[in-house]
Amino acid sequence: MNKYAALAAPQAELDLHEHSKEEAVTACRNFIQEAIRKGLQRVLIITGKGIHSADKKAVLKPLIETMLSKMEEVRSFVDARRDRGGEGALEVVLETQAAPPQKSGKKKK
């Protein structure tokens, strides 16, 4: 893998602010499926940091991380670079037809 690959800009993004847990899961699944259909390789999912939640902890991020870790279409995901949302967002690398699967980053816990 190119050592600068992590610097590549996401090709699409999904902002889950204001979504309920159920809405976030549905929106995320649909987003990933659409990105695969379009042949995208890198996407950004903004989950938020949880600063507006009742206990000031992230609610959506752990839920989305669990979902992503179980999706065959997802090669890997990591916290976003700080300028892309840091711990309040996930940079996701999707499986493509051209490249064989590589298991790196957070995946299949």
GUDO-607553 format. One line per field, with one value per atom (N, C-alpha, C, O, CB): residue number from 0; residue in three letters; y, z, x. Coordinates in steps of 0.05 Angstrom, whole numbers. Glycine has a CB too. Example, Ala and Ser with C-alpha at 12.3 -4.5 7.8 and 13.67 -1.06 7.14 Angstrom:
pos	(0|0|0|0|0|1|1|1|1|1)
code	(ALA|ALA|ALA|ALA|ALA|SER|SER|SER|SER|SER)
c2	(-114|-90|-66|-66|-89|-45|-21|1|23|-12)
c3	(156|156|156|169|181|142|143|157|161|114)
c1	(264|246|264|285|226|257|273|258|268|282)
! end
This chain:
pos	(0|0|0|0|0|1|1|1|1|1|2|2|2|2|2|3|3|3|3|3|4|4|4|4|4|5|5|5|5|5|6|6|6|6|6|7|7|7|7|7|8|8|8|8|8|9|9|9|9|9|10|10|10|10|10|11|11|11|11|11|12|12|12|12|12|13|13|13|13|13|14|14|14|14|14|15|15|15|15|15|16|16|16|16|16|17|17|17|17|17|18|18|18|18|18|19|19|19|19|19|20|20|20|20|20|21|21|21|21|21|22|22|22|22|22|23|23|23|23|23|24|24|24|24|24|25|25|25|25|25|26|26|26|26|26|27|27|27|27|27|28|28|28|28|28|29|29|29|29|29|30|30|30|30|30|31|31|31|31|31|32|32|32|32|32|33|33|33|33|33|34|34|34|34|34|35|35|35|35|35|36|36|36|36|36|37|37|37|37|37|38|38|38|38|38|39|39|39|39|39|40|40|40|40|40|41|41|41|41|41|42|42|42|42|42|43|43|43|43|43|44|44|44|44|44|45|45|45|45|45|46|46|46|46|46|47|47|47|47|47|48|48|48|48|48|49|49|49|49|49|50|50|50|50|50|51|51|51|51|51|52|52|52|52|52|53|53|53|53|53|54|54|54|54|54|55|55|55|55|55|56|56|56|56|56|57|57|57|57|57|58|58|58|58|58|59|59|59|59|59|60|60|60|60|60|61|61|61|61|61|62|62|62|62|62|63|63|63|63|63|64|64|64|64|64|65|65|65|65|65|66|66|66|66|66|67|67|67|67|67|68|68|68|68|68|69|69|69|69|69|70|70|70|70|70|71|71|71|71|71|72|72|72|72|72|73|73|73|73|73|74|74|74|74|74|75|75|75|75|75|76|76|76|76|76|77|77|77|77|77|78|78|78|78|78|79|79|79|79|79|80|80|80|80|80|81|81|81|81|81|82|82|82|82|82|83|83|83|83|83|84|84|84|84|84|85|85|85|85|85|86|86|86|86|86|87|87|87|87|87|88|88|88|88|88|89|89|89|89|89|90|90|90|90|90|91|91|91|91|91|92|92|92|92|92|93|93|93|93|93|94|94|94|94|94|95|95|95|95|95|96|96|96|96|96|97|97|97|97|97|98|98|98|98|98|99|99|99|99|99|100|100|100|100|100|101|101|101|101|101|102|102|102|102|102|103|103|103|103|103|104|104|104|104|104|105|105|105|105|105|106|106|106|106|106|107|107|107|107|107|108|108|108|108|108)
code	(MET|MET|MET|MET|MET|ASN|ASN|ASN|ASN|ASN|LYS|LYS|LYS|LYS|LYS|TYR|TYR|TYR|TYR|TYR|ALA|ALA|ALA|ALA|ALA|ALA|ALA|ALA|ALA|ALA|LEU|LEU|LEU|LEU|LEU|ALA|ALA|ALA|ALA|ALA|ALA|ALA|ALA|ALA|ALA|PRO|PRO|PRO|PRO|PRO|GLN|GLN|GLN|GLN|GLN|ALA|ALA|ALA|ALA|ALA|GLU|GLU|GLU|GLU|GLU|LEU|LEU|LEU|LEU|LEU|ASP|ASP|ASP|ASP|ASP|LEU|LEU|LEU|LEU|LEU|HIS|HIS|HIS|HIS|HIS|GLU|GLU|GLU|GLU|GLU|HIS|HIS|HIS|HIS|HIS|SER|SER|SER|SER|SER|LYS|LYS|LYS|LYS|LYS|GLU|GLU|GLU|GLU|GLU|GLU|GLU|GLU|GLU|GLU|ALA|ALA|ALA|ALA|ALA|VAL|VAL|VAL|VAL|VAL|THR|THR|THR|THR|THR|ALA|ALA|ALA|ALA|ALA|CYS|CYS|CYS|CYS|CYS|ARG|ARG|ARG|ARG|ARG|ASN|ASN|ASN|ASN|ASN|PHE|PHE|PHE|PHE|PHE|ILE|ILE|ILE|ILE|ILE|GLN|GLN|GLN|GLN|GLN|GLU|GLU|GLU|GLU|GLU|ALA|ALA|ALA|ALA|ALA|ILE|ILE|ILE|ILE|ILE|ARG|ARG|ARG|ARG|ARG|LYS|LYS|LYS|LYS|LYS|GLY|GLY|GLY|GLY|GLY|LEU|LEU|LEU|LEU|LEU|GLN|GLN|GLN|GLN|GLN|ARG|ARG|ARG|ARG|ARG|VAL|VAL|VAL|VAL|VAL|LEU|LEU|LEU|LEU|LEU|ILE|ILE|ILE|ILE|ILE|ILE|ILE|ILE|ILE|ILE|THR|THR|THR|THR|THR|GLY|GLY|GLY|GLY|GLY|LYS|LYS|LYS|LYS|LYS|GLY|GLY|GLY|GLY|GLY|ILE|ILE|ILE|ILE|ILE|HIS|HIS|HIS|HIS|HIS|SER|SER|SER|SER|SER|ALA|ALA|ALA|ALA|ALA|ASP|ASP|ASP|ASP|ASP|LYS|LYS|LYS|LYS|LYS|LYS|LYS|LYS|LYS|LYS|ALA|ALA|ALA|ALA|ALA|VAL|VAL|VAL|VAL|VAL|LEU|LEU|LEU|LEU|LEU|LYS|LYS|LYS|LYS|LYS|PRO|PRO|PRO|PRO|PRO|LEU|LEU|LEU|LEU|LEU|ILE|ILE|ILE|ILE|ILE|GLU|GLU|GLU|GLU|GLU|THR|THR|THR|THR|THR|MET|MET|MET|MET|MET|LEU|LEU|LEU|LEU|LEU|SER|SER|SER|SER|SER|LYS|LYS|LYS|LYS|LYS|MET|MET|MET|MET|MET|GLU|GLU|GLU|GLU|GLU|GLU|GLU|GLU|GLU|GLU|VAL|VAL|VAL|VAL|VAL|ARG|ARG|ARG|ARG|ARG|SER|SER|SER|SER|SER|PHE|PHE|PHE|PHE|PHE|VAL|VAL|VAL|VAL|VAL|ASP|ASP|ASP|ASP|ASP|ALA|ALA|ALA|ALA|ALA|ARG|ARG|ARG|ARG|ARG|ARG|ARG|ARG|ARG|ARG|ASP|ASP|ASP|ASP|ASP|ARG|ARG|ARG|ARG|ARG|GLY|GLY|GLY|GLY|GLY|GLY|GLY|GLY|GLY|GLY|GLU|GLU|GLU|GLU|GLU|GLY|GLY|GLY|GLY|GLY|ALA|ALA|ALA|ALA|ALA|LEU|LEU|LEU|LEU|LEU|GLU|GLU|GLU|GLU|GLU|VAL|VAL|VAL|VAL|VAL|VAL|VAL|VAL|VAL|VAL|LEU|LEU|LEU|LEU|LEU|GLU|GLU|GLU|GLU|GLU|THR|THR|THR|THR|THR|GLN|GLN|GLN|GLN|GLN|ALA|ALA|ALA|ALA|ALA|ALA|ALA|ALA|ALA|ALA|PRO|PRO|PRO|PRO|PRO|PRO|PRO|PRO|PRO|PRO|GLN|GLN|GLN|GLN|GLN|LYS|LYS|LYS|LYS|LYS|SER|SER|SER|SER|SER|GLY|GLY|GLY|GLY|GLY|LYS|LYS|LYS|LYS|LYS|LYS|LYS|LYS|LYS|LYS|LYS|LYS|LYS|LYS|LYS|LYS|LYS|LYS|LYS|LYS)
c2	(-24|0|25|25|0|45|70|83|85|88|92|104|130|139|109|142|166|160|179|185|135|128|140|148|98|141|152|182|192|148|195|223|228|251|237|207|210|220|210|184|239|250|230|216|276|229|212|221|245|213|202|208|215|225|184|210|217|218|206|196|232|232|231|240|257|221|219|231|223|189|250|263|252|255|294|239|226|243|234|200|268|286|287|287|315|289|291|265|265|312|243|217|201|203|201|187|168|144|142|159|126|102|86|78|84|82|66|80|67|61|106|121|121|119|151|122|123|96|96|128|74|48|45|36|25|52|50|68|59|57|93|112|102|105|139|91|82|58|57|75|39|16|24|16|-5|42|51|67|64|70|83|98|80|84|117|60|41|26|23|21|17|2|20|11|-8|45|64|70|72|90|73|79|55|59|84|31|7|7|1|-20|12|12|32|27|19|55|76|70|85|102|49|43|59|62|46|72|88|70|48|107|80|65|76|62|63|103|116|134|151|132|131|148|157|145|133|178|189|188|196|219|177|176|193|187|147|215|233|224|225|263|215|204|224|222|179|244|262|251|227|268|268|261|256|246|282|262|257|280|277|233|303|325|336|350|348|329|338|316|320|349|293|270|274|290|243|260|264|259|275|245|239|233|243|236|203|259|271|250|255|288|226|205|199|202|179|190|183|161|141|175|165|145|129|105|158|144|132|118|98|153|130|119|89|74|135|81|52|35|12|48|44|29|26|4|44|47|47|30|15|75|32|16|-14|-30|23|-21|-50|-59|-80|-54|-42|-49|-52|-71|-27|-32|-33|-58|-70|-8|-65|-88|-115|-134|-90|-115|-139|-139|-159|-143|-117|-115|-125|-115|-85|-144|-155|-134|-136|-178|-114|-93|-73|-58|-77|-74|-56|-69|-90|-46|-57|-68|-60|-76|-59|-34|-24|3|16|-21|12|38|47|31|39|74|86|113|124|89|123|151|169|165|159|188|207|225|229|224|235|255|278|283|265|293|315|335|345|329|341|361|350|365|371|325|313|304|290|289|312|305|290|287|290|280|266|243|227|286|242|220|222|204|220|243|246|236|241|274|223|213|188|184|235|173|149|150|156|124|144|142|112|95|153|105|78|71|86|73|48|38|15|-4|30|16|-4|-24|-18|9|-48|-69|-62|-50|-97|-68|-63|-89|-107|-41|-90|-114|-116|-138|-112|-94|-94|-102|-113|-67|-98|-104|-127|-128|-79|-145|-167|-156|-135|-189|-169|-159|-158|-176|-177|-136|-133|-126|-108|-112|-140|-135|-117|-126|-161|-92|-73|-54|-53|-58|-40|-22|-37|-61|-2|-24|-37|-53|-43|-17|-78|-96|-122|-132|-101|-132|-158|-164|-180|-180|-151|-154|-181|-188|-132)
c3	(0|0|0|14|25|-15|-16|11|24|-37|20|47|50|72|55|27|27|23|21|6|22|17|38|32|16|63|85|81|94|112|64|59|37|33|52|22|0|11|31|-15|-3|6|1|-19|-9|20|16|-9|-16|40|-23|-48|-43|-60|-66|-18|-11|20|33|-22|30|59|67|53|71|91|103|130|147|104|136|162|177|169|159|200|216|239|255|226|241|262|259|236|260|281|282|275|275|263|271|265|291|309|245|292|314|308|287|317|327|323|299|282|348|298|276|249|229|281|248|224|215|191|228|234|228|215|196|253|226|216|187|169|233|183|156|136|114|157|144|127|120|97|139|139|135|116|98|162|120|102|74|55|112|70|44|31|7|45|47|37|28|6|59|43|36|10|-8|59|8|-16|-40|-62|-11|-37|-60|-68|-92|-53|-48|-54|-69|-88|-28|-61|-75|-103|-122|-60|-107|-133|-152|-176|-131|-140|-156|-159|-174|-142|-147|-149|-132|-138|-178|-111|-93|-75|-69|-76|-67|-50|-22|-3|-63|-20|6|12|-4|7|36|44|72|88|40|79|106|119|106|106|143|157|183|200|164|184|207|228|223|198|251|271|294|308|283|297|319|343|344|327|361|384|409|429|390|407|430|449|471|444|442|461|467|487|451|451|456|467|471|430|471|482|512|525|476|524|552|571|590|561|565|582|570|579|587|548|535|523|519|555|516|504|476|471|521|458|431|432|446|414|418|417|391|390|421|369|343|335|321|322|343|333|340|323|345|366|372|356|348|402|352|337|308|297|338|296|268|265|245|257|284|283|284|269|307|301|302|276|266|325|265|239|217|202|231|215|195|197|177|196|222|226|217|213|256|213|204|175|164|220|161|133|115|117|126|98|79|60|50|64|54|35|46|31|27|72|85|90|103|112|78|81|108|123|58|114|140|146|129|139|171|179|203|219|186|204|226|233|217|218|256|263|241|231|291|234|212|221|245|204|201|207|222|218|181|237|253|235|243|269|212|195|181|167|174|184|173|194|188|155|219|240|264|284|229|261|282|294|279|305|320|333|329|337|362|316|310|282|273|314|269|242|236|250|221|217|209|179|162|215|173|145|139|153|140|118|111|84|65|112|82|57|49|65|59|25|15|-2|-15|0|-3|-20|-49|-55|-14|-67|-95|-111|-100|-105|-135|-152|-159|-162|-177|-163|-173|-153|-161|-183|-127|-107|-90|-81|-90|-83|-65|-37|-30|-65|-20|7|24|23|21|38|57|84|85|49|104|130|146|155|145|149|165|179|173|147|198|214|230|235|195|240|256|238|218|272|244|227|242|255|199|239|249|277|280|230|296|324|335|358|342)
c1	(17|0|18|38|-19|11|25|25|4|12|48|50|34|28|79|26|10|-20|-36|20|-27|-55|-74|-96|-59|-64|-81|-87|-105|-68|-72|-76|-97|-106|-50|-104|-123|-149|-159|-126|-161|-186|-209|-209|-192|-228|-251|-266|-267|-270|-278|-293|-322|-335|-291|-331|-359|-360|-343|-380|-380|-383|-412|-430|-369|-416|-442|-441|-425|-452|-459|-460|-484|-507|-462|-478|-499|-509|-526|-490|-500|-511|-541|-552|-498|-555|-584|-599|-623|-593|-584|-597|-601|-585|-580|-623|-627|-609|-597|-657|-606|-590|-600|-584|-590|-626|-638|-634|-626|-667|-638|-635|-605|-599|-644|-587|-558|-550|-535|-542|-559|-552|-562|-548|-563|-587|-599|-585|-578|-629|-580|-567|-539|-530|-566|-525|-497|-497|-480|-484|-514|-516|-521|-508|-537|-541|-548|-525|-519|-573|-511|-488|-466|-455|-478|-459|-438|-446|-429|-432|-470|-479|-478|-470|-508|-486|-486|-457|-451|-500|-439|-411|-398|-383|-395|-405|-395|-405|-390|-403|-431|-443|-430|-427|-473|-421|-408|-378|-364|-412|-368|-339|-321|-297|-331|-332|-315|-298|-306|-333|-275|-257|-254|-250|-230|-257|-252|-276|-283|-226|-288|-310|-306|-291|-337|-320|-319|-347|-366|-308|-348|-374|-370|-354|-382|-386|-384|-405|-429|-389|-395|-412|-417|-437|-401|-400|-401|-385|-380|-430|-378|-362|-379|-369|-342|-405|-423|-424|-435|-414|-414|-414|-442|-446|-396|-461|-489|-506|-530|-501|-495|-511|-514|-499|-498|-533|-539|-515|-511|-561|-499|-476|-449|-428|-474|-451|-428|-409|-385|-412|-420|-404|-416|-440|-404|-399|-408|-429|-425|-384|-450|-472|-471|-472|-499|-468|-469|-442|-443|-476|-420|-394|-391|-384|-372|-394|-391|-410|-403|-394|-434|-454|-446|-448|-482|-436|-427|-402|-399|-423|-384|-359|-366|-354|-341|-384|-393|-405|-398|-413|-422|-434|-413|-414|-455|-395|-374|-356|-348|-357|-350|-333|-345|-330|-326|-371|-385|-391|-401|-410|-386|-392|-370|-347|-399|-375|-356|-345|-323|-367|-362|-355|-334|-322|-379|-329|-311|-284|-282|-322|-263|-236|-225|-214|-218|-227|-217|-229|-242|-186|-226|-235|-219|-210|-265|-215|-199|-211|-227|-169|-204|-212|-202|-180|-202|-217|-210|-186|-181|-234|-172|-152|-166|-190|-137|-151|-162|-177|-198|-140|-166|-178|-203|-217|-159|-209|-233|-253|-273|-226|-248|-267|-255|-268|-289|-230|-217|-233|-244|-210|-235|-250|-280|-294|-244|-289|-318|-325|-348|-326|-306|-312|-295|-274|-306|-303|-289|-282|-299|-306|-257|-248|-250|-238|-219|-265|-271|-259|-263|-302|-245|-235|-253|-257|-205|-264|-282|-268|-248|-305|-279|-269|-274|-295|-281|-256|-261|-255|-242|-243|-265|-261|-231|-221|-278|-217|-190|-169|-149|-184|-174|-154|-162|-185|-148|-143|-150|-153|-141|-128|-170|-174|-149|-133|-195|-146|-124|-137|-154|-104|-130|-142|-123|-102|-148|-131|-115|-134|-157|-95|-123|-140|-159|-156|-155|-180|-200|-218|-228|-216|-221|-238|-243|-225|-226|-266|-274|-263|-245|-265|-274|-265|-273|-267|-276)
! end
